[in-house]
Amino acid sequence: MRTILSLMVGLTLVPALTACGSAQGGPGSGSIKVVTAFYPLEEAVARVGGDRVTVTDLTPPGAEPHDLELTPSQLGAIADADLVFYLGGGFQPAVEDALSNAQGRAIDVSADLRTLPVPPGDTEASLTADPHVWLDPVLYRRIVDEVERALADASSADRATFEASGAAFDHQLADLDAAYRRGLQRCARDAIVTSHAAFGYLSERYGLHQEAIAGLSPDVEPPPQRLNELRALVERDGITTIFTEDLLPSNVAETIAAATGATTAALNPLESLTPAEVATGADYDSVMLDNLAELRRALGCS
């Protein structure tokens, strides 16, 4: 009788123990709850974490992340997450303000990177550094490495999986860096005129010179003096292309192009994918290669 009772108790406990194990998570369960502040961080987590993570991105497709305002459900997601990946330095003040409610670990992916200073005269008061580190594939690789370490710390049982996925993505980014070095090695020009100052890190990495219509914050209208300076620059240096962005108005860029005989083309700062890009399966690598093709055409590279 005692043996039968022990067996019955054991059978009763098995489902309860299994339920507890599922709640805590295991390989393949998607049990690590991760919140990312905007698209490049979402991609890094998804590529490294795979089905071991559940990712909530705070910036919807097609939205501009600089001025993001959080909904109550997003605030709840931050509070409930195991990991929150964000970019510090005042890039998204609403996200940084909400981190005080985070019960899990909050990670500033730019904390250990060498950042560029805010350009003189930039009017974005919240920024303490140029935030656009992800547009440099070398720096983005370091962000991916940070994501890999944080996920492995959160689930040591999945460490080998995260390391393998991280290494595969790292190799792809190394190839992307090599493509940029080769593609921009022999060009007729090195100056790019952009809608806003998002391409400072990319320009520094690959020997380009960025002249931006607006500063780090894309919604600040440039003064007339700045537009006159850019028109003179385009005419003097034979610049053929004024770069626009899909998520920003292009009227100022088109005005400069019309006044100087230049054309316009889109250069994607990868702050957010548009719904159309999401639908076609675009990702960091494909968009960066599209950007490289546009740069090569604009700069007369051979």
C-alpha positions as CSV (number, residue, x, y, z in Angstrom):
1,M,0.0,0.0,0.0
2,R,2.8,2.4,0.9
3,T,4.5,1.7,-2.5
4,I,1.2,2.4,-4.3
5,L,0.6,5.7,-2.5
6,S,4.2,6.8,-3.2
7,L,3.7,6.1,-6.9
8,M,0.4,8.0,-7.0
9,V,2.0,11.0,-5.3
10,G,4.9,10.9,-7.7
11,L,2.6,10.8,-10.7
12,T,0.6,13.8,-9.3
13,L,3.8,15.9,-8.9
14,V,5.1,15.3,-12.4
15,P,2.8,17.8,-14.1
16,A,3.3,20.4,-11.5
17,L,7.1,20.1,-11.8
18,T,6.9,20.2,-15.5
19,A,4.8,23.4,-15.4
20,C,7.3,25.1,-13.2
21,G,10.1,24.1,-15.6
22,S,8.2,25.6,-18.5
23,A,7.6,28.9,-16.6
24,Q,11.3,29.2,-15.9
25,G,12.2,28.4,-19.5
26,G,14.5,26.0,-21.2
27,P,16.1,25.5,-24.6
28,G,13.7,26.4,-27.4
29,S,11.0,27.8,-25.1
30,G,11.4,31.4,-26.1
31,S,11.4,32.1,-22.4
32,I,13.8,35.0,-22.2
33,K,11.6,38.1,-22.4
34,V,13.5,40.9,-24.1
35,V,12.5,44.5,-24.9
36,T,14.5,46.5,-27.5
37,A,14.3,50.2,-28.0
38,F,14.4,50.3,-31.8
39,Y,15.1,48.2,-34.9
40,P,18.9,47.6,-35.0
41,L,18.7,46.2,-31.4
42,E,15.7,44.1,-32.3
43,E,17.6,42.6,-35.2
44,A,20.6,41.8,-33.1
45,V,18.5,40.1,-30.4
46,A,16.4,38.1,-32.9
47,R,19.5,37.0,-34.9
48,V,21.4,35.9,-31.8
49,G,18.5,34.7,-29.6
50,G,16.4,32.9,-32.2
51,D,13.5,30.9,-30.7
52,R,15.1,31.1,-27.3
53,V,13.8,34.7,-26.9
54,T,10.6,36.6,-27.1
55,V,11.3,40.2,-28.4
56,T,9.2,43.3,-28.0
57,D,10.4,46.3,-30.0
58,L,9.3,49.6,-28.7
59,T,9.6,51.5,-32.1
60,P,6.9,50.3,-34.6
61,P,7.8,49.8,-38.2
62,G,7.9,53.1,-40.1
63,A,8.1,55.2,-36.9
64,E,10.9,57.7,-36.2
65,P,12.6,56.6,-32.9
66,H,14.0,59.9,-31.8
67,D,10.7,61.2,-30.4
68,L,9.2,57.9,-29.3
69,E,6.4,58.1,-26.7
70,L,5.6,55.0,-24.8
71,T,2.2,53.5,-24.4
72,P,1.0,51.9,-21.1
73,S,1.5,48.4,-22.5
74,Q,5.0,49.3,-23.6
75,L,5.8,50.5,-20.1
76,G,4.4,47.3,-18.7
77,A,6.7,45.3,-21.1
78,I,9.7,47.2,-19.9
79,A,8.8,46.5,-16.3
80,D,8.2,42.8,-17.0
81,A,11.2,42.1,-19.2
82,D,14.2,39.9,-18.3
83,L,16.4,42.1,-20.5
84,V,16.0,45.6,-21.9
85,F,18.4,46.7,-24.6
86,Y,18.6,50.5,-25.3
87,L,20.9,53.2,-26.6
88,G,21.8,55.8,-24.0
89,G,23.0,59.4,-24.4
90,G,19.6,60.9,-24.7
91,F,18.6,59.2,-28.0
92,Q,15.2,58.1,-26.7
93,P,14.5,60.0,-23.5
94,A,11.1,58.3,-22.9
95,V,12.8,54.9,-22.9
96,E,15.6,56.0,-20.5
97,D,13.0,57.5,-18.1
98,A,11.0,54.2,-18.1
99,L,14.0,52.1,-17.1
100,S,13.5,53.0,-13.4
101,N,10.6,50.6,-13.5
102,A,12.5,47.7,-15.1
103,Q,12.6,44.6,-12.9
104,G,15.2,42.9,-15.1
105,R,18.6,44.0,-16.5
106,A,18.8,47.2,-18.6
107,I,21.8,47.4,-20.9
108,D,23.0,50.5,-22.7
109,V,24.7,49.0,-25.8
110,S,26.7,52.2,-26.4
111,A,28.2,52.3,-22.9
112,D,31.5,50.8,-23.9
113,L,31.8,52.3,-27.4
114,R,33.8,55.3,-28.4
115,T,31.1,57.7,-29.5
116,L,31.3,60.9,-31.5
117,P,30.4,64.2,-29.9
118,V,27.3,66.3,-30.6
119,P,28.2,68.6,-33.5
120,P,28.7,72.3,-32.5
121,G,25.5,74.2,-32.7
122,D,23.2,71.2,-32.7
123,T,19.9,72.0,-31.1
124,E,19.0,68.6,-29.7
125,A,19.4,69.3,-26.0
126,S,18.8,65.8,-24.8
127,L,21.7,64.2,-26.7
128,T,25.2,63.8,-25.1
129,A,26.7,62.0,-28.1
130,D,26.0,61.2,-31.7
131,P,23.7,58.1,-31.3
132,H,24.0,56.5,-34.8
133,V,26.6,53.9,-33.9
134,W,24.8,51.1,-35.6
135,L,25.6,52.5,-39.1
136,D,29.2,51.5,-38.6
137,P,29.3,47.7,-39.1
138,V,32.4,47.4,-36.9
139,L,30.6,49.1,-34.0
140,Y,27.5,47.1,-34.7
141,R,29.5,43.9,-34.3
142,R,30.4,45.0,-30.8
143,I,26.7,45.6,-30.1
144,V,25.9,42.1,-31.3
145,D,28.7,40.7,-29.0
146,E,27.1,42.6,-26.1
147,V,23.7,41.1,-26.9
148,E,25.3,37.6,-27.1
149,R,26.9,37.9,-23.7
150,A,23.8,39.3,-22.0
151,L,21.6,36.5,-23.4
152,A,24.1,33.8,-22.3
153,D,24.2,35.3,-18.8
154,A,20.4,35.1,-18.8
155,S,20.2,31.5,-19.9
156,S,23.5,29.6,-19.4
157,A,21.9,26.4,-20.8
158,D,21.6,28.2,-24.2
159,R,25.1,29.7,-24.2
160,A,26.4,27.5,-27.0
161,T,23.4,28.3,-29.2
162,F,23.8,32.0,-28.6
163,E,27.6,31.8,-29.3
164,A,27.0,30.0,-32.5
165,S,24.3,32.4,-33.7
166,G,26.4,35.4,-32.7
167,A,29.4,34.1,-34.5
168,A,27.4,33.6,-37.7
169,F,26.0,37.1,-37.6
170,D,29.5,38.5,-36.7
171,H,30.9,36.8,-39.8
172,Q,28.2,38.4,-42.0
173,L,28.9,41.8,-40.5
174,A,32.7,41.3,-41.2
175,D,31.9,40.6,-44.8
176,L,29.7,43.7,-44.9
177,D,32.6,45.8,-43.5
178,A,34.9,44.4,-46.2
179,A,32.4,45.2,-48.9
180,Y,32.3,48.8,-47.8
181,R,36.1,49.1,-47.7
182,R,36.4,47.7,-51.2
183,G,33.4,49.6,-52.6
184,L,34.4,53.0,-51.3
185,Q,38.1,52.7,-52.0
186,R,38.3,54.4,-55.3
187,C,35.8,57.2,-55.7
188,A,35.7,60.5,-57.5
189,R,34.3,62.3,-54.5
190,D,34.2,61.8,-50.7
191,A,31.5,64.3,-49.6
192,I,27.9,63.3,-49.0
193,V,25.0,65.7,-48.4
194,T,22.4,64.0,-46.1
195,S,19.0,64.8,-44.7
196,H,20.2,64.7,-41.1
197,A,23.5,64.0,-39.4
198,A,23.0,60.3,-39.1
199,F,26.1,59.1,-41.0
200,G,28.9,60.4,-39.0
201,Y,30.2,57.0,-37.8
202,L,29.9,55.5,-41.3
203,S,31.7,58.5,-42.8
204,E,34.5,58.3,-40.2
205,R,34.9,54.5,-40.8
206,Y,35.2,54.7,-44.6
207,G,36.8,58.0,-45.2
208,L,33.8,60.1,-46.2
209,H,32.9,63.6,-45.3
210,Q,29.3,64.2,-44.2
211,E,27.5,67.5,-44.8
212,A,24.0,67.3,-43.2
213,I,21.0,69.5,-43.9
214,A,19.7,69.0,-40.3
215,G,21.5,68.0,-37.2
216,L,21.3,64.9,-35.1
217,S,17.6,65.5,-34.6
218,P,15.9,65.2,-38.0
219,D,12.9,67.4,-37.3
220,V,14.8,70.7,-36.8
221,E,14.6,73.0,-39.8
222,P,18.0,74.3,-40.9
223,P,18.5,78.1,-41.1
224,P,18.7,79.8,-44.5
225,Q,22.4,80.4,-44.0
226,R,22.9,76.6,-43.8
227,L,21.0,76.0,-47.0
228,N,23.1,78.7,-48.8
229,E,26.3,76.9,-47.6
230,L,25.1,73.6,-48.9
231,R,24.1,75.0,-52.3
232,A,27.6,76.5,-52.6
233,L,29.2,73.2,-51.5
234,V,27.3,71.2,-54.0
235,E,28.2,73.5,-56.9
236,R,31.9,73.9,-55.9
237,D,32.6,70.2,-55.3
238,G,30.5,68.8,-58.2
239,I,28.2,66.8,-55.8
240,T,25.7,64.9,-57.9
241,T,23.3,63.6,-55.3
242,I,21.4,64.9,-52.3
243,F,20.4,62.1,-50.0
244,T,16.9,61.9,-48.6
245,E,15.3,59.5,-46.1
246,D,12.1,57.5,-46.5
247,L,10.9,58.5,-43.0
248,L,11.5,62.2,-43.4
249,P,10.1,65.0,-45.6
250,S,12.4,65.5,-48.6
251,N,11.3,69.0,-49.6
252,V,14.5,70.8,-48.5
253,A,16.7,68.2,-50.2
254,E,14.7,68.6,-53.4
255,T,15.0,72.3,-53.2
256,I,18.8,72.1,-53.0
257,A,18.9,69.6,-55.8
258,A,16.7,71.7,-58.1
259,A,18.8,74.8,-57.4
260,T,22.1,73.0,-58.2
261,G,21.2,70.5,-60.9
262,A,21.8,67.6,-58.5
263,T,19.5,64.6,-58.1
264,T,18.1,63.0,-55.0
265,A,18.4,59.4,-53.7
266,A,17.4,57.6,-50.5
267,L,20.0,56.7,-48.0
268,N,18.6,54.7,-45.1
269,P,19.7,55.5,-41.5
270,L,18.2,52.2,-40.4
271,E,16.5,53.7,-37.4
272,S,13.3,51.7,-38.3
273,L,12.2,49.6,-41.2
274,T,9.1,50.7,-43.1
275,P,6.2,48.3,-43.3
276,A,7.0,47.7,-46.9
277,E,10.6,46.7,-46.0
278,V,9.3,44.4,-43.3
279,A,6.9,42.8,-45.9
280,T,9.8,42.1,-48.3
281,G,12.1,40.6,-45.7
282,A,14.6,43.5,-45.6
283,D,17.1,43.4,-42.8
284,Y,20.3,45.2,-41.6
285,D,22.6,43.5,-44.1
286,S,20.3,44.1,-47.2
287,V,19.6,47.7,-46.3
288,M,23.3,48.4,-45.7
289,L,24.2,46.9,-49.1
290,D,21.5,49.1,-50.7
291,N,23.1,52.1,-49.0
292,L,26.5,51.1,-50.3
293,A,25.2,50.9,-53.9
294,E,23.7,54.4,-53.5
295,L,26.9,55.8,-52.1
296,R,29.0,54.3,-54.9
297,R,26.7,55.8,-57.6
298,A,26.7,59.2,-55.9
299,L,30.4,59.3,-55.3
300,G,31.5,58.0,-58.7
301,C,33.2,55.0,-57.4
302,S,34.9,52.5,-59.7
